[in-house]
Amino acid sequence: MTDLALPARCQYVIAEMTAPSTAAIIKVLGGEAAGVRPPTSVQGLEKLIREGLPFASLEAVRSRLRLTSQEVSAILRLSPRTLARRKLQQRLSPVESDRLVRLVRVLTRARAVLGQEGSAMTWMRTPNRALGGRMPLTLVNTDLGTLQVEQVLGRIEHGVLS
């Protein structure tokens, strides 16, 4: 019996749908240059998160997205002192890794919907009426906030006024 108890054909379709997003996430996390072994599946990415990502992944995301220290602290829900400790330890905790991957996943989706990374980051930093006037970037530090952002992106993708 497989993990999902799905027919092999369905598992193949699911793997095909998720593989590009996993590769895109790893690319934004800095890939092998940041010490992240490219996983071959979503389960592989989950394993990396549970082990804790290298701090270099955070630095790669921070640099690529031009995030401020305050934004990083808010997204990972870490104090500046804890962030400094993680830098010395060179590893994020599993919870922090999950939050970082969540940010990258949402940004990857925004880039796909809006067309380019610059547009996606502008959208992430702009207060959104559909989100109660909040910036999408401020919501990705919780699962429910992320769900709201993903729902708005889905509406935009399908041409629904958001």
C-alpha positions as CSV (number, residue, x, y, z in Angstrom):
1,M,0.0,0.0,0.0
2,T,1.3,3.5,-0.8
3,D,1.4,6.4,1.5
4,L,-1.5,8.1,-0.2
5,A,-3.3,4.8,-1.1
6,L,-3.8,6.2,-4.6
7,P,-3.5,4.3,-7.9
8,A,0.0,4.6,-9.5
9,R,-1.5,6.8,-12.3
10,C,-2.8,9.4,-9.9
11,Q,0.5,9.4,-8.0
12,Y,2.3,10.1,-11.2
13,V,0.0,13.0,-12.0
14,I,0.4,14.5,-8.5
15,A,4.2,14.1,-8.8
16,E,4.2,15.9,-12.2
17,M,2.2,18.7,-10.8
18,T,4.3,19.3,-7.8
19,A,7.8,18.7,-9.2
20,P,8.2,22.1,-10.9
21,S,7.1,24.0,-7.8
22,T,9.5,22.0,-5.6
23,A,12.4,22.8,-8.1
24,A,11.3,26.5,-8.1
25,I,11.3,26.6,-4.3
26,I,14.8,25.1,-4.0
27,K,16.1,27.6,-6.6
28,V,14.8,30.5,-4.5
29,L,16.3,28.9,-1.4
30,G,19.7,29.1,-3.0
31,G,19.9,25.5,-4.1
32,E,23.2,23.6,-3.7
33,A,25.1,26.9,-3.4
34,A,23.3,27.4,-0.1
35,G,23.8,23.8,1.0
36,V,20.3,22.6,0.1
37,R,20.3,19.2,-1.6
38,P,17.7,19.3,-4.4
39,P,14.9,16.9,-3.4
40,T,13.3,14.7,-6.0
41,S,9.8,15.0,-4.4
42,V,7.6,17.0,-2.1
43,Q,8.4,14.4,0.6
44,G,12.1,15.2,0.1
45,L,11.4,18.9,0.6
46,E,9.4,18.0,3.7
47,K,12.4,16.0,5.0
48,L,14.7,19.1,4.5
49,I,12.3,21.3,6.4
50,R,12.1,18.8,9.3
51,E,15.9,18.7,9.4
52,G,16.1,22.5,9.4
53,L,17.4,24.4,6.4
54,P,20.9,25.9,6.4
55,F,21.0,29.6,7.4
56,A,22.5,30.2,3.9
57,S,19.0,29.5,2.5
58,L,17.6,32.4,4.5
59,E,20.4,34.6,3.3
60,A,19.7,33.6,-0.3
61,V,16.0,34.4,0.0
62,R,16.7,37.6,1.9
63,S,19.1,38.8,-0.8
64,R,17.0,37.7,-3.8
65,L,13.7,39.2,-2.4
66,R,15.5,42.3,-0.9
67,L,13.9,41.7,2.5
68,T,14.8,43.9,5.4
69,S,15.9,42.5,8.8
70,Q,12.5,43.5,10.2
71,E,10.6,41.7,7.5
72,V,12.7,38.5,8.0
73,S,12.1,38.7,11.8
74,A,8.3,39.2,11.3
75,I,8.0,36.4,8.7
76,L,10.0,33.9,10.7
77,R,8.6,35.3,14.0
78,L,12.0,35.6,15.5
79,S,13.6,38.2,17.6
80,P,16.8,39.9,16.2
81,R,18.8,38.1,18.9
82,T,17.4,34.7,17.9
83,L,18.1,35.5,14.3
84,A,21.7,36.3,15.2
85,R,22.0,33.0,17.1
86,R,20.7,31.1,14.1
87,K,23.4,32.8,12.0
88,L,26.0,31.5,14.4
89,Q,24.5,28.0,14.4
90,Q,24.2,28.1,10.6
91,R,20.9,26.3,10.7
92,L,17.2,27.2,11.1
93,S,14.8,25.2,13.2
94,P,12.2,23.1,11.5
95,V,9.5,25.6,12.4
96,E,11.5,28.5,11.0
97,S,12.4,26.4,7.9
98,D,8.7,25.8,7.3
99,R,7.9,29.5,7.5
100,L,10.7,30.3,5.1
101,V,9.5,27.6,2.6
102,R,5.9,28.9,3.0
103,L,7.1,32.4,2.0
104,V,8.9,31.1,-1.0
105,R,6.0,28.9,-2.0
106,V,3.6,31.9,-1.9
107,L,6.1,34.1,-3.8
108,T,6.6,31.4,-6.4
109,R,2.8,31.3,-6.9
110,A,2.5,35.1,-7.0
111,R,5.3,35.2,-9.7
112,A,3.4,32.6,-11.7
113,V,0.2,34.5,-11.5
114,L,1.6,38.0,-11.9
115,G,4.3,37.2,-14.5
116,Q,7.6,38.3,-12.9
117,E,9.3,38.3,-9.5
118,G,9.4,42.1,-9.3
119,S,5.7,42.3,-9.8
120,A,5.1,39.6,-7.3
121,M,7.2,41.3,-4.6
122,T,5.5,44.7,-5.3
123,W,2.1,42.9,-4.9
124,M,3.3,41.2,-1.7
125,R,4.3,44.6,-0.2
126,T,1.1,46.4,-1.2
127,P,-1.9,46.6,1.1
128,N,-4.7,44.5,-0.4
129,R,-8.3,45.3,0.0
130,A,-9.3,41.6,-0.3
131,L,-7.0,41.0,2.7
132,G,-8.6,43.7,4.9
133,G,-6.0,46.3,3.8
134,R,-3.1,44.1,5.0
135,M,0.0,43.4,3.0
136,P,0.3,39.8,1.8
137,L,3.9,39.7,3.1
138,T,2.6,40.3,6.6
139,L,0.3,37.3,6.5
140,V,2.6,34.5,5.4
141,N,3.9,33.9,8.9
142,T,0.8,31.9,9.7
143,D,-1.0,29.0,7.9
144,L,-4.3,30.8,7.9
145,G,-2.8,34.0,6.6
146,T,-1.0,32.1,3.9
147,L,-4.3,30.5,2.9
148,Q,-5.9,33.9,2.5
149,V,-3.1,35.1,0.3
150,E,-3.3,32.0,-1.8
151,Q,-7.0,32.4,-2.2
152,V,-6.6,36.0,-3.5
153,L,-3.9,34.8,-5.9
154,G,-6.3,32.1,-7.1
155,R,-9.0,34.7,-7.7
156,I,-6.6,36.9,-9.6
157,E,-5.4,33.9,-11.7
158,H,-9.0,33.2,-12.7
159,G,-9.9,36.8,-13.4
160,V,-12.0,37.5,-10.4
161,L,-11.8,41.0,-9.1
162,S,-9.7,41.0,-6.0
